[in-house]
Each structure stands twice: as structure tokens, then as C-alpha cells.
Amino acid sequence: MKNYDKLLNDLAPRKFGKTGVIWTISLVVIIIAGLIAYIDQIIKGQVVTNMSDYALWGVYISNFVFFVATSFVSTVTVAVLRLTKNTWRTPIVRIAEIISVAAIIMAGLTIMIDMGRPDRLMNLFIHGRMQSPIIWDVIIIPTFMAISILLLLYPLLPDFALLKKYFKNTKPKLSKWYGKLAMNYSGTDAQKRIHLNSIQIISILIIPAGFMLQTVDAWLFSTLFRVGWDSTNMGAYFISGAAVAGIGALVAVVYVIRRAYHLEEYITDFHFDKLGKFLALACLLYLYFNINEYLIPEFTSKKEEVTHMNLLVSGEYAPLFWFVIVGGLIIPIIALFFKKGRKPLPMFLIGLLVVVGSWWKRYLIVTPTLLHPFLPIQGVPESWHHYFPSVHEWLITFATLAMCLLIITLLVRYVPVVPIQRTADEQEALESNKNTKS
């Protein structure tokens, strides 16, 4: 235990301070407000929303797509880094895994919220048809969720075993729980070998599952032959967009945890520099796909596509469109090209900007297309020609975002965000190499 004393003191979970308590209570209040709005929505029906026969998905599906995107890149990034055995990734991977688990859980719940009759949820499983892309989503989301939870849980086993001993005298009840979660892990050679192989297998499984999740999500749109969605590019378009949303969220959360837990010794400027380069690459890639998606319709000059583009570029949705492109992609790319832009605080601000831009991007993917059906809108109320979420929709949406943050907050409270055992092993290997050279 002597070798672990400093690491355990620095990295073991600890109680929230005053700021942490206020933060948690604030999230709970937002969730309660959203829950009240959702109960009212169930009682009165979808009439309390601004959705109609045309904007029948609205902000809920935009939010769902955002959660799916965030969960995808965090997990797949972690899997790739684990398989390539990059040592710099150690302080980052667990935070990414936590974000991924929280986001995919909320993606599943958001689909249920969008259903006008949540009591019919089981019909998706009982009467689902394999010809429908919806049933593909129903299959892949629980699958991806299960693998994501395993990818978070398995690397934690050695740390849970250490925390069991660490809290044995000071917090026996907490120690008991960590002991159960450790699943009798004691660090024998056989256990280490099985543990490492298990993580490798899960890391391999999560990559195709992640790509399938994001691609199926894109197919929900592209198989409908609607202007704005009718593109063979949608799968790659969604994956590149997911990279931007996920890395942006990771940067923001890493910064907050680093400040809150004083982990500057473990999460350094070097890590933010690396994440900044990843984010710049993701933004460049996504900007390329955006150019493809928006430039080709201008050249083909089909009437419906031109109408759709004009609505985005200079019409009702122009302010949001240009905020997403300029604020959510171009400005971050320019800032990240400079080393000062990849310092912790600028990275945090850029991460927030990217996440907000990514969320509104999903809104722009869903809403304008729905308001341009195959046949002209006629003989319906004027309000059906436009869509903006109602108070109920905003309260419920904010509640889902708050719930995602609450899951992250609670996991950070009880899970060591920087791997203790792996950090100790790497420090020992580094010392060994230094001694060998000397």
C-alpha cells in the first residue's frame, strides 16, 4: 500500500464541496421541473408541444441524435486508444467512458420521452419489423449501452480493489460496496491476464457497435427520401459530426473535473494539447462533409433543394445555421491551430462552443426538412408552417441534459476519474526505465 498512498490520496473519490452540492441540487431541480412537464404532457397529450403533423419529431429527436453522437465518439476513441496502448491517454479514458455511458442511457430515455404513448414501448420489441430502420435502432442502442457499461466497469476492477482497502477503516460501508464491485479481484497474474484480455475484447467489440449505432441513426433519416436527408453521405456525415460533439464534450468535462479535483499533476497542458489536435482534425473533417452536403444541392439546382438551402442560408434558420458553421466549426478550427488556443482554459471555452453548436446542428438537421414535405402545406393552421419548441419541450429537453450531467456527476463522485492502478504501473515502469538507463 505504501506505493499507492499518494495516488490514493490524490485520486480516491471524495465528498463534494459547497460548489458541488449546489451544482447537484441545481441539476435535480431542473430534472424535477422537466418531470412535471413530462407528466403534464402524458396527461394532456402532445398538444402541449408545438409539434404537428409536419414537425412531428421536433426537439426531442434532435436531442436524441446529440446524445447518440456524444456517446459514440467517447467510447470509440477510448477503444482505439486502449488498443494502440498510448500512455498519454491514461488520465483521459475513464472520463470519456463515463460521458459515453451517461449519454447512451439518456439517448434511450429520450426516445421514450418522444413517444406519445410510452406505455406502448414493448410493442417495439414484440411487433418490430426488421424492414424498419426503427427496429435497427431499438436493437443497437441496448447493445451499445451494454458494451459501454462493460468498457467502463472492467478497467475499474483493480481500482475498486484498492479503494476497498483504502476505505476499510475510515468508511467501512463504502469499502464493502467497493469490495462487491471489485468482484474478488486481487491482482494475481492469472487475473491480470484475464482482465487485460477482457478489456481488449470489449474494446474491439465497441468499435463496430459504435459505427453501427451512428450509421443506423443516419439511416433513420436517409431512408425517408426527404430533401436535406436524401443522401448516401449521411452515415459518414453523422460519424464525423459525432466526433466533433464527443470530443468537445470530453474537453469541457475534463477541464471541469481537473479544476474541481485539483488534478493538474495528472491531467496536464500536454493532454489538452493532444485533445485540441484531435478536435481540430474532427472539425476539419466535419466541415468538409458540411461543404459536400450544402454545396452539391446548389450546383444541381433542384427546386426543392434550393428552397431548403435558402431557408438555411438566408431564411428563417440562417442565424442558427451560420452560428453552427462559423461558431461551432470555423472559429474552433482557427483557434486550435495556435498552441495558445490548445491551453486548458481556451480549450474549455472552445469545447463549450463546439458542444452548443453540435446540439443546434442536430436541430437544423431535423426541423427544416420536416417543414418541407413532398406536397405543399395547405389547409392547415399557420402555426404548422413553422416550428419552435414549447415551454414543455424545453423543460423536458433541459431535464434530459441535466440528467446526463447528473449521471456524470454521481459517477465522478464514486469512481476514480484517473485510473489509480494503471497510473501506478506506468510510474513504476518509468522509474524502472530511468534506473536502467542510469
C-alpha positions as a Python dict, from the first residue, in 0.01 Angstrom:
ca = {
    (1, 'M'): (0, 0, 0),
    (2, 'K'): (297, 238, 55),
    (3, 'N'): (345, 279, -321),
    (4, 'Y'): (-19, 379, -360),
    (5, 'D'): (-51, 625, -71),
    (6, 'K'): (-4, 944, -272),
    (7, 'L'): (-209, 822, -567),
    (8, 'L'): (-496, 715, -343),
    (9, 'N'): (-490, 1043, -153),
    (10, 'D'): (-493, 1236, -481),
    (11, 'L'): (-726, 1021, -690),
    (12, 'A'): (-965, 844, -450),
    (13, 'P'): (-1326, 968, -473),
    (14, 'R'): (-1410, 1239, -224),
    (15, 'K'): (-1711, 1430, -99),
    (16, 'F'): (-1838, 1729, -291),
    (17, 'G'): (-1758, 2072, -163),
    (18, 'K'): (-2015, 2351, -137),
    (19, 'T'): (-1999, 2421, -511),
    (20, 'G'): (-2051, 2053, -590),
    (21, 'V'): (-2357, 2035, -364),
    (22, 'I'): (-2510, 2346, -523),
    (23, 'W'): (-2438, 2205, -869),
    (24, 'T'): (-2605, 1872, -785),
    (25, 'I'): (-2911, 2037, -629),
    (26, 'S'): (-2947, 2263, -934),
    (27, 'L'): (-2946, 1962, -1165),
    (28, 'V'): (-3207, 1785, -950),
    (29, 'V'): (-3433, 2095, -958),
    (30, 'I'): (-3412, 2110, -1341),
    (31, 'I'): (-3489, 1738, -1362),
    (32, 'I'): (-3794, 1776, -1134),
    (33, 'A'): (-3924, 2066, -1346),
    (34, 'G'): (-3883, 1853, -1658),
    (35, 'L'): (-4052, 1557, -1492),
    (36, 'I'): (-4353, 1772, -1403),
    (37, 'A'): (-4370, 1896, -1764),
    (38, 'Y'): (-4347, 1539, -1893),
    (39, 'I'): (-4627, 1415, -1664),
    (40, 'D'): (-4842, 1703, -1788),
    (41, 'Q'): (-4753, 1605, -2147),
    (42, 'I'): (-4863, 1246, -2083),
    (43, 'I'): (-5191, 1363, -1925),
    (44, 'K'): (-5282, 1624, -2190),
    (45, 'G'): (-5107, 1466, -2487),
    (46, 'Q'): (-4873, 1613, -2747),
    (47, 'V'): (-5099, 1917, -2773),
    (48, 'V'): (-4880, 2085, -2509),
    (49, 'T'): (-4590, 2071, -2755),
    (50, 'N'): (-4551, 2270, -3075),
    (51, 'M'): (-4511, 1955, -3282),
    (52, 'S'): (-4763, 1895, -3558),
    (53, 'D'): (-4833, 1661, -3849),
    (54, 'Y'): (-4528, 1814, -4018),
    (55, 'A'): (-4279, 1886, -3738),
    (56, 'L'): (-4365, 1553, -3580),
    (57, 'W'): (-4016, 1487, -3435),
    (58, 'G'): (-3908, 1825, -3313),
    (59, 'V'): (-3653, 1894, -3045),
    (60, 'Y'): (-3677, 1551, -2880),
    (61, 'I'): (-3524, 1369, -3177),
    (62, 'S'): (-3264, 1644, -3218),
    (63, 'N'): (-3168, 1581, -2858),
    (64, 'F'): (-3164, 1205, -2913),
    (65, 'V'): (-2925, 1238, -3208),
    (66, 'F'): (-2699, 1461, -2997),
    (67, 'F'): (-2681, 1204, -2717),
    (68, 'V'): (-2606, 923, -2962),
    (69, 'A'): (-2328, 1128, -3122),
    (70, 'T'): (-2170, 1212, -2787),
    (71, 'S'): (-2175, 853, -2666),
    (72, 'F'): (-2031, 715, -2989),
    (73, 'V'): (-1710, 911, -3012),
    (74, 'S'): (-1620, 890, -2644),
    (75, 'T'): (-1636, 512, -2641),
    (76, 'V'): (-1477, 453, -2980),
    (77, 'T'): (-1196, 700, -2902),
    (78, 'V'): (-1131, 516, -2577),
    (79, 'A'): (-1133, 179, -2754),
    (80, 'V'): (-884, 293, -3019),
    (81, 'L'): (-654, 447, -2758),
    (82, 'R'): (-668, 130, -2548),
    (83, 'L'): (-587, -91, -2844),
    (84, 'T'): (-297, 129, -2956),
    (85, 'K'): (-163, 142, -2597),
    (86, 'N'): (-92, 516, -2596),
    (87, 'T'): (31, 600, -2246),
    (88, 'W'): (-74, 967, -2259),
    (89, 'R'): (-440, 866, -2270),
    (90, 'T'): (-446, 720, -1916),
    (91, 'P'): (-589, 1027, -1733),
    (92, 'I'): (-849, 1084, -2007),
    (93, 'V'): (-1003, 748, -2092),
    (94, 'R'): (-1218, 696, -1784),
    (95, 'I'): (-1376, 1040, -1812),
    (96, 'A'): (-1458, 959, -2175),
    (97, 'E'): (-1613, 626, -2069),
    (98, 'I'): (-1827, 799, -1806),
    (99, 'I'): (-1954, 1053, -2062),
    (100, 'S'): (-2032, 774, -2306),
    (101, 'V'): (-2235, 571, -2056),
    (102, 'A'): (-2432, 876, -1940),
    (103, 'A'): (-2505, 988, -2297),
    (104, 'I'): (-2622, 650, -2429),
    (105, 'I'): (-2851, 600, -2127),
    (106, 'M'): (-3012, 935, -2197),
    (107, 'A'): (-3039, 856, -2568),
    (108, 'G'): (-3255, 556, -2479),
    (109, 'L'): (-3469, 758, -2238),
    (110, 'T'): (-3512, 1041, -2489),
    (111, 'I'): (-3671, 803, -2740),
    (112, 'M'): (-3923, 702, -2473),
    (113, 'I'): (-3997, 1069, -2399),
    (114, 'D'): (-4064, 1132, -2768),
    (115, 'M'): (-4325, 857, -2779),
    (116, 'G'): (-4678, 989, -2744),
    (117, 'R'): (-4771, 660, -2577),
    (118, 'P'): (-4475, 537, -2370),
    (119, 'D'): (-4696, 253, -2242),
    (120, 'R'): (-4659, 101, -2588),
    (121, 'L'): (-4281, 79, -2563),
    (122, 'M'): (-4285, -301, -2557),
    (123, 'N'): (-4458, -304, -2895),
    (124, 'L'): (-4127, -200, -3050),
    (125, 'F'): (-3976, -528, -2930),
    (126, 'I'): (-4281, -753, -2970),
    (127, 'H'): (-4409, -630, -3307),
    (128, 'G'): (-4097, -473, -3458),
    (129, 'R'): (-4024, -546, -3824),
    (130, 'M'): (-3667, -595, -3945),
    (131, 'Q'): (-3751, -397, -4262),
    (132, 'S'): (-3783, -83, -4050),
    (133, 'P'): (-3475, 122, -3954),
    (134, 'I'): (-3652, 200, -3625),
    (135, 'I'): (-3614, -161, -3508),
    (136, 'W'): (-3243, -150, -3601),
    (137, 'D'): (-3208, 141, -3356),
    (138, 'V'): (-3403, -48, -3091),
    (139, 'I'): (-3155, -337, -3123),
    (140, 'I'): (-2828, -144, -3147),
    (141, 'I'): (-2889, 109, -2865),
    (142, 'P'): (-2926, -151, -2583),
    (143, 'T'): (-2637, -347, -2733),
    (144, 'F'): (-2410, -44, -2742),
    (145, 'M'): (-2524, 56, -2392),
    (146, 'A'): (-2430, -286, -2252),
    (147, 'I'): (-2085, -284, -2414),
    (148, 'S'): (-2023, 76, -2300),
    (149, 'I'): (-2105, -15, -1939),
    (150, 'L'): (-1869, -313, -1961),
    (151, 'L'): (-1593, -92, -2103),
    (152, 'L'): (-1636, 140, -1805),
    (153, 'L'): (-1669, -137, -1544),
    (154, 'Y'): (-1391, -382, -1635),
    (155, 'P'): (-1095, -138, -1618),
    (156, 'L'): (-1232, -25, -1278),
    (157, 'L'): (-1189, -363, -1107),
    (158, 'P'): (-828, -306, -986),
    (159, 'D'): (-918, 41, -860),
    (160, 'F'): (-1222, -90, -674),
    (161, 'A'): (-997, -346, -503),
    (162, 'L'): (-759, -67, -397),
    (163, 'L'): (-1046, 152, -273),
    (164, 'K'): (-1185, -137, -70),
    (165, 'K'): (-861, -141, 134),
    (166, 'Y'): (-825, 237, 137),
    (167, 'F'): (-1170, 299, 292),
    (168, 'K'): (-1171, -11, 515),
    (169, 'N'): (-1110, 176, 840),
    (170, 'T'): (-1249, 522, 763),
    (171, 'K'): (-1566, 428, 569),
    (172, 'P'): (-1644, 57, 617),
    (173, 'K'): (-1982, 69, 439),
    (174, 'L'): (-1829, 233, 132),
    (175, 'S'): (-1541, -15, 149),
    (176, 'K'): (-1792, -300, 145),
    (177, 'W'): (-1955, -166, -170),
    (178, 'Y'): (-1621, -125, -344),
    (179, 'G'): (-1539, -482, -244),
    (180, 'K'): (-1856, -610, -413),
    (181, 'L'): (-1786, -406, -726),
    (182, 'A'): (-1428, -539, -737),
    (183, 'M'): (-1568, -892, -795),
    (184, 'N'): (-1294, -1058, -589),
    (185, 'Y'): (-1017, -900, -795),
    (186, 'S'): (-689, -940, -606),
    (187, 'G'): (-429, -874, -877),
    (188, 'T'): (-292, -1224, -929),
    (189, 'D'): (-108, -1292, -1255),
    (190, 'A'): (-396, -1506, -1383),
    (191, 'Q'): (-649, -1234, -1301),
    (192, 'K'): (-436, -965, -1465),
    (193, 'R'): (-409, -1172, -1781),
    (194, 'I'): (-785, -1239, -1796),
    (195, 'H'): (-858, -876, -1707),
    (196, 'L'): (-637, -740, -1985),
    (197, 'N'): (-775, -983, -2244),
    (198, 'S'): (-1132, -894, -2145),
    (199, 'I'): (-1066, -523, -2192),
    (200, 'Q'): (-909, -591, -2531),
    (201, 'I'): (-1212, -794, -2644),
    (202, 'I'): (-1459, -528, -2525),
    (203, 'S'): (-1252, -256, -2694),
    (204, 'I'): (-1267, -447, -3021),
    (205, 'L'): (-1642, -511, -2991),
    (206, 'I'): (-1728, -148, -2918),
    (207, 'I'): (-1578, -14, -3243),
    (208, 'P'): (-1812, -188, -3493),
    (209, 'A'): (-2102, -142, -3248),
    (210, 'G'): (-2030, 232, -3236),
    (211, 'F'): (-2011, 265, -3612),
    (212, 'M'): (-2332, 63, -3649),
    (213, 'L'): (-2508, 282, -3393),
    (214, 'Q'): (-2415, 605, -3567),
    (215, 'T'): (-2482, 467, -3917),
    (216, 'V'): (-2824, 328, -3823),
    (217, 'D'): (-2906, 665, -3669),
    (218, 'A'): (-2818, 827, -4003),
    (219, 'W'): (-3025, 570, -4195),
    (220, 'L'): (-3334, 670, -3996),
    (221, 'F'): (-3314, 994, -4192),
    (222, 'S'): (-3162, 899, -4528),
    (223, 'T'): (-3411, 617, -4598),
    (224, 'L'): (-3701, 865, -4594),
    (225, 'F'): (-3602, 1028, -4928),
    (226, 'R'): (-3665, 1377, -4791),
    (227, 'V'): (-3487, 1692, -4909),
    (228, 'G'): (-3197, 1752, -4669),
    (229, 'W'): (-3180, 1383, -4574),
    (230, 'D'): (-3175, 1206, -4911),
    (231, 'S'): (-2800, 1148, -4927),
    (232, 'T'): (-2568, 848, -4937),
    (233, 'N'): (-2329, 1066, -4737),
    (234, 'M'): (-2540, 1060, -4420),
    (235, 'G'): (-2359, 776, -4243),
    (236, 'A'): (-2013, 933, -4277),
    (237, 'Y'): (-2166, 1278, -4218),
    (238, 'F'): (-2312, 1165, -3885),
    (239, 'I'): (-1992, 987, -3776),
    (240, 'S'): (-1776, 1293, -3843),
    (241, 'G'): (-2029, 1514, -3663),
    (242, 'A'): (-2028, 1273, -3370),
    (243, 'A'): (-1651, 1313, -3344),
    (244, 'V'): (-1691, 1689, -3303),
    (245, 'A'): (-1970, 1663, -3043),
    (246, 'G'): (-1798, 1389, -2842),
    (247, 'I'): (-1450, 1539, -2827),
    (248, 'G'): (-1595, 1881, -2747),
    (249, 'A'): (-1792, 1733, -2456),
    (250, 'L'): (-1485, 1542, -2339),
    (251, 'V'): (-1271, 1856, -2336),
    (252, 'A'): (-1529, 2053, -2134),
    (253, 'V'): (-1583, 1778, -1876),
    (254, 'V'): (-1210, 1706, -1840),
    (255, 'Y'): (-1144, 2073, -1766),
    (256, 'V'): (-1417, 2095, -1501),
    (257, 'I'): (-1305, 1774, -1326),
    (258, 'R'): (-941, 1885, -1339),
    (259, 'R'): (-1031, 2213, -1167),
    (260, 'A'): (-1276, 2063, -918),
    (261, 'Y'): (-1042, 1782, -803),
    (262, 'H'): (-711, 1969, -846),
    (263, 'L'): (-573, 1709, -1087),
    (264, 'E'): (-329, 1941, -1263),
    (265, 'E'): (-47, 1700, -1182),
    (266, 'Y'): (-219, 1417, -1369),
    (267, 'I'): (-418, 1600, -1640),
    (268, 'T'): (-163, 1841, -1780),
    (269, 'D'): (-145, 2101, -2056),
    (270, 'F'): (2, 1825, -2271),
    (271, 'H'): (-329, 1634, -2257),
    (272, 'F'): (-527, 1941, -2359),
    (273, 'D'): (-283, 1999, -2644),
    (274, 'K'): (-343, 1643, -2767),
    (275, 'L'): (-722, 1675, -2732),
    (276, 'G'): (-704, 2010, -2913),
    (277, 'K'): (-533, 1850, -3211),
    (278, 'F'): (-795, 1573, -3216),
    (279, 'L'): (-1075, 1830, -3200),
    (280, 'A'): (-921, 2039, -3481),
    (281, 'L'): (-897, 1730, -3702),
    (282, 'A'): (-1258, 1634, -3623),
    (283, 'C'): (-1382, 1987, -3700),
    (284, 'L'): (-1194, 1994, -4031),
    (285, 'L'): (-1339, 1659, -4131),
    (286, 'Y'): (-1691, 1764, -4038),
    (287, 'L'): (-1653, 2096, -4219),
    (288, 'Y'): (-1557, 1900, -4530),
    (289, 'F'): (-1874, 1690, -4508),
    (290, 'N'): (-2083, 2003, -4449),
    (291, 'I'): (-1941, 2156, -4765),
    (292, 'N'): (-2037, 1838, -4952),
    (293, 'E'): (-2388, 1839, -4807),
    (294, 'Y'): (-2461, 2203, -4883),
    (295, 'L'): (-2258, 2277, -5195),
    (296, 'I'): (-2380, 1995, -5422),
    (297, 'P'): (-2751, 2092, -5392),
    (298, 'E'): (-2656, 2442, -5506),
    (299, 'F'): (-2493, 2303, -5821),
    (300, 'T'): (-2773, 2058, -5903),
    (301, 'S'): (-3028, 2339, -5859),
    (302, 'K'): (-3326, 2116, -5790),
    (303, 'K'): (-3616, 2337, -5686),
    (304, 'E'): (-3684, 2162, -5354),
    (305, 'E'): (-3318, 2154, -5256),
    (306, 'V'): (-3267, 2521, -5345),
    (307, 'T'): (-3570, 2611, -5131),
    (308, 'H'): (-3426, 2409, -4843),
    (309, 'M'): (-3083, 2571, -4880),
    (310, 'N'): (-3226, 2921, -4898),
    (311, 'L'): (-3416, 2857, -4576),
    (312, 'L'): (-3087, 2765, -4406),
    (313, 'V'): (-2851, 3017, -4563),
    (314, 'S'): (-3065, 3330, -4576),
    (315, 'G'): (-3409, 3240, -4442),
    (316, 'E'): (-3573, 3161, -4111),
    (317, 'Y'): (-3292, 2935, -3989),
    (318, 'A'): (-2999, 3146, -4117),
    (319, 'P'): (-2886, 3279, -3773),
    (320, 'L'): (-2867, 2925, -3634),
    (321, 'F'): (-2708, 2789, -3950),
    (322, 'W'): (-2426, 3043, -3954),
    (323, 'F'): (-2372, 3012, -3579),
    (324, 'V'): (-2326, 2635, -3621),
    (325, 'I'): (-2089, 2667, -3919),
    (326, 'V'): (-1888, 2969, -3809),
    (327, 'G'): (-1911, 2945, -3431),
    (328, 'G'): (-1921, 2568, -3399),
    (329, 'L'): (-1660, 2478, -3664),
    (330, 'I'): (-1462, 2758, -3830),
    (331, 'I'): (-1374, 2962, -3518),
    (332, 'P'): (-1266, 2649, -3321),
    (333, 'I'): (-1050, 2534, -3615),
    (334, 'I'): (-873, 2871, -3635),
    (335, 'A'): (-823, 2891, -3257),
    (336, 'L'): (-695, 2534, -3232),
    (337, 'F'): (-429, 2593, -3497),
    (338, 'F'): (-244, 2805, -3239),
    (339, 'K'): (-70, 2648, -2941),
    (340, 'K'): (-221, 2908, -2704),
    (341, 'G'): (-564, 2801, -2824),
    (342, 'R'): (-490, 2449, -2701),
    (343, 'K'): (-426, 2560, -2341),
    (344, 'P'): (-677, 2440, -2078),
    (345, 'L'): (-900, 2749, -2043),
    (346, 'P'): (-924, 2830, -2417),
    (347, 'M'): (-988, 2459, -2479),
    (348, 'F'): (-1271, 2462, -2226),
    (349, 'L'): (-1436, 2762, -2395),
    (350, 'I'): (-1388, 2607, -2738),
    (351, 'G'): (-1529, 2276, -2610),
    (352, 'L'): (-1843, 2451, -2482),
    (353, 'L'): (-1883, 2639, -2810),
    (354, 'V'): (-1846, 2317, -3008),
    (355, 'V'): (-2097, 2130, -2790),
    (356, 'V'): (-2358, 2407, -2816),
    (357, 'G'): (-2301, 2426, -3192),
    (358, 'S'): (-2330, 2048, -3221),
    (359, 'W'): (-2661, 2045, -3036),
    (360, 'W'): (-2811, 2312, -3260),
    (361, 'K'): (-2670, 2134, -3564),
    (362, 'R'): (-2891, 1834, -3480),
    (363, 'Y'): (-3186, 2070, -3453),
    (364, 'L'): (-3109, 2203, -3803),
    (365, 'I'): (-3080, 1850, -3942),
    (366, 'V'): (-3426, 1755, -3813),
    (367, 'T'): (-3656, 2058, -3823),
    (368, 'P'): (-3620, 2242, -4158),
    (369, 'T'): (-3656, 1920, -4357),
    (370, 'L'): (-3976, 1823, -4174),
    (371, 'L'): (-4130, 2160, -4261),
    (372, 'H'): (-4080, 2089, -4633),
    (373, 'P'): (-4295, 1783, -4711),
    (374, 'F'): (-4342, 1633, -5059),
    (375, 'L'): (-4674, 1812, -5103),
    (376, 'P'): (-4727, 2183, -5031),
    (377, 'I'): (-4859, 2267, -4686),
    (378, 'Q'): (-5216, 2392, -4733),
    (379, 'G'): (-5544, 2392, -4547),
    (380, 'V'): (-5378, 2379, -4206),
    (381, 'P'): (-5320, 2638, -3929),
    (382, 'E'): (-5047, 2892, -3999),
    (383, 'S'): (-4857, 2769, -3690),
    (384, 'W'): (-4798, 2436, -3868),
    (385, 'H'): (-4580, 2614, -4124),
    (386, 'H'): (-4321, 2687, -3855),
    (387, 'Y'): (-4183, 2513, -3551),
    (388, 'F'): (-4010, 2619, -3232),
    (389, 'P'): (-4025, 2411, -2913),
    (390, 'S'): (-4286, 2493, -2649),
    (391, 'V'): (-4209, 2554, -2282),
    (392, 'H'): (-4294, 2190, -2211),
    (393, 'E'): (-4046, 2073, -2473),
    (394, 'W'): (-3770, 2299, -2344),
    (395, 'L'): (-3824, 2193, -1981),
    (396, 'I'): (-3816, 1825, -2076),
    (397, 'T'): (-3512, 1873, -2300),
    (398, 'F'): (-3319, 2065, -2034),
    (399, 'A'): (-3414, 1793, -1787),
    (400, 'T'): (-3260, 1522, -2007),
    (401, 'L'): (-2941, 1724, -2043),
    (402, 'A'): (-2938, 1782, -1665),
    (403, 'M'): (-2994, 1411, -1605),
    (404, 'C'): (-2697, 1327, -1827),
    (405, 'L'): (-2483, 1570, -1628),
    (406, 'L'): (-2617, 1425, -1301),
    (407, 'I'): (-2516, 1073, -1405),
    (408, 'I'): (-2168, 1203, -1487),
    (409, 'T'): (-2157, 1392, -1155),
    (410, 'L'): (-2256, 1088, -947),
    (411, 'L'): (-2011, 861, -1127),
    (412, 'V'): (-1733, 1115, -1075),
    (413, 'R'): (-1828, 1125, -705),
    (414, 'Y'): (-1780, 750, -651),
    (415, 'V'): (-1545, 640, -929),
    (416, 'P'): (-1176, 740, -953),
    (417, 'V'): (-1171, 950, -1269),
    (418, 'V'): (-799, 889, -1323),
    (419, 'P'): (-710, 515, -1315),
    (420, 'I'): (-512, 453, -996),
    (421, 'Q'): (-366, 110, -1068),
    (422, 'R'): (-265, 194, -1424),
    (423, 'T'): (-110, 525, -1320),
    (424, 'A'): (91, 342, -1053),
    (425, 'D'): (206, 80, -1306),
    (426, 'E'): (314, 349, -1552),
    (427, 'Q'): (502, 542, -1284),
    (428, 'E'): (677, 223, -1177),
    (429, 'A'): (772, 142, -1536),
    (430, 'L'): (902, 496, -1584),
    (431, 'E'): (1117, 472, -1272),
    (432, 'S'): (1244, 134, -1382),
    (433, 'N'): (1348, 273, -1722),
    (434, 'K'): (1526, 565, -1556),
    (435, 'N'): (1718, 330, -1327),
    (436, 'T'): (1810, 106, -1618),
    (437, 'K'): (1948, 399, -1820),
    (438, 'S'): (2142, 537, -1526),
}
